[in-house]
Amino acid sequence: MPDDINVDFIVVGSGSAGSVVAGRLAEISEWDVLVLEAGGQPPAFAKVPFLHFGSDFTNSSYVNYYKKRPQKYSEQFAKNIVRT
């Protein structure tokens, strides 16, 4: 990317909300939108649908780790618990 780029909007993060915001801003053809995302290039298997489910992301720089408070009902899939 050139050092002297001019944009109208910078969207930091292309998660569920960031990608929607960037998409909506890009609908105006006169506006230039730059989306910044953390990390480098994703691993090759990330481009193949469902191939990543058998992969171990725990030691990958592809995953961001956030400290959080323990949650009673979240991440039950990791504990093999299914609630019906």
Secondary structure, 3 states (H helix, E strand, C coil): CCCCCCCCEEEECCCHHHHHHHHHHHCCCCCCEEEECCCCCCCHHHHCCCHHHHCCCCCCCCCCCCCCCCCCCCCHHHHCCCCC
